[in-house]
Amino acid sequence: MQTRFSFGGDEHIFAEVGDSMSLEAFFKSLFITNAVRDAKIKGVTEICPANASYQVKFDPDLIKPDDMLAELKRLDSAAEKSEPVIATRIIEIPVLYNDPWTHETLMRFRERHQEPDGTDLEYAARINNHDGIDAFIKAHSSAPWFVSMVGFVAGLPFLYQMVERRRQIQAPKYLRPRTDTPKLTVGHGGCFSCIYSVRGAGGYQMFGITPMPIYDPNQKIGYLRDFMCLFKPGDIVKWKPIDRLAYDAAVADVDAGRFTPVIRNVSFSLTEFNRDIDGYNRKLEGILHGN
Amino acid sequence: MAIKVLKPGLSTTVQDLGRPGYYHIGIPLSGGMDRHALAAANLLVGNAEGAAVLEAVFMGPELEFTDDTMIAVTGAELPPRLDGEPRETWSSFKVKRGQRLSFDFLKKGARAYIAVAGGIDVPVVLGSRSTYALGALGGFKGRKLEAGDELPVGATGTSVKEGRTVDEELRGLPKAMPTELRATPGLYWHRITDAAGQGFFADTWKVAPEADRIGYRFKGGKPLEFVPREPPFGAGSDPSNITDACYPYGSIQVPGGTEPIVLHRDAVSGGGYFMVGTVISADMDLIGQLQPNTPVRFVKVEMDEALAARQARAELLAKVRSSLTSSP
């Protein structure tokens, strides 16, 4: 993989590891950005890993742009040789698929959609060759997903499904973005799912909603007291389909400060994962449930 | 000491020099869109350059002060009035307890900075007092001001005299029309044809109504023509789509190839649209002073010109600093 570098004005270097999405490109981006952080290069102010690219913001009064570029190229070639193993977390996210709130929203913005006569779930199920929305929900929730980027707005995770490419869910974005999306909507655009951390504009297809907050600027929620955003790139997410009763109970638990997310530490090896994807995912699920 | 908000104006927020270090999780820099005017306002009242001030857009707020203090209004030409009496912009003036500050209609520019001696003393969140409204973070309760808000003001360290001013040539506002925004081509520049690239820099664009702290949209130029390609996996099928990536501050994305959007201090940190280049750091302040419909040209520059412009911008602030420290 040959990284393409470009300056973004006088304060940024943008590096595209691959123009298409792959776990190999994501891992390389994650390794280089970790190496940049560890190198503590003078003048670096922001280090942002993304799906298959990364960006470094720097102060050109403290380091010359060409010197910054030379540092990144050096770290880039070192990353090629590193073993793709990370210590990370697997997090279970409950989801009420086909919920009333995203349904109300998608009906409100129907004229901006590719298929105004159906719902986002029906549309996504059909174009991904699934036999109805139940089969589609099963495909969405049966294998885990990588947090391949955090951003757009505060704490929003982009998620990449950990299955062979031919099984990966793909869906276009709305023809014109919506001006409204319920908070904690589970959406999907291109090959990425996401969780909208705040209410606002959005263009992804809407599949459901989670009762579990992932961003709390006031840091009142127990598991967000240490830091206001839940996700980091490299986290692994497993969706858990729930019904309305379980959703309401979880919301009540969050409000009462009783909700405890299921989070386990895991080591992830890309090489072993690629050797037996389904077997590796079963192992991850075992760790999640304490087996 | 506090400031009572009688009327909030169109969109008035607490801002300082911003919150670096959290862009990788989608929390942008924030801070004043015209940092030069923000720093000058603070220097005029004897504050540190990065103290928190109020940023008012297009229309000023109406404020009442609970104690005697010193204030200054810089940036846009938004003429202040104290209990109805006109006051100068870019000058320090005294305010007595119970007096009311209001503003006339905007004459020039888009964003005014109101500094008060001691600075606006809202809590520091992740290292900054700036408001990031989209994330309900920082500033006054994470939002723009509303009538009835009461803003705490910090203690003053030094006292300065009334009537200090910043010379007109040191104010750093956009001068000529169309306003020129210098930009380095790059990022996904290779995705458009040579003719489209030349057209982008040759066209005169106009500021569209959708222009805020997240980004400024421009319209009126020719649509960009893309180099044909097979869509890469994960990018989406529109020729302007990319595999979702980071967006630099100042980067110029062009969704659908039609209307460029320059991202600013409350930028969304990433997404799936290609970018043709990036406005240089020296010209970012100018963008925040552009009103809708202002004609703009993007001017292609190389890195050495960008760095020279950055140096010149720093020297401008240094001159403001020395002109004010030599007159206490």
Interface residues (C-beta under 8 A of the other chain):
Chain A: S6 F7 G8 G9 D10 E11 H12 F14 E16 G18 D19 S20 M21 S22 T33 T45 E46 I47 C48 P49 A50 N51 A52 S53 Y54 Q55 K57 P60 D61 P65 M149 V150 G151 F152 V153 A154 G155 L156 F158 Y160 R165 P172 K173 G189 G190 C191 F192 S197 V198 G200 Y215 P217 M228 C229 F231 K232 P233
Chain B: P20 G21 Y23 H24 I25 G26 I27 V125 Y132 L134 G135 A136 L137 G142 A183 T184 G186 L187 W189 P232 F233 G234 A235 G236 S237 N241 I242 T243 D244 A245 C246 P248 Y249 G250 S251 V268 S269 G270 G271 G272 M275 G277 T278 V279 I280 S281 A282 M303 A306 L307 R310 A314
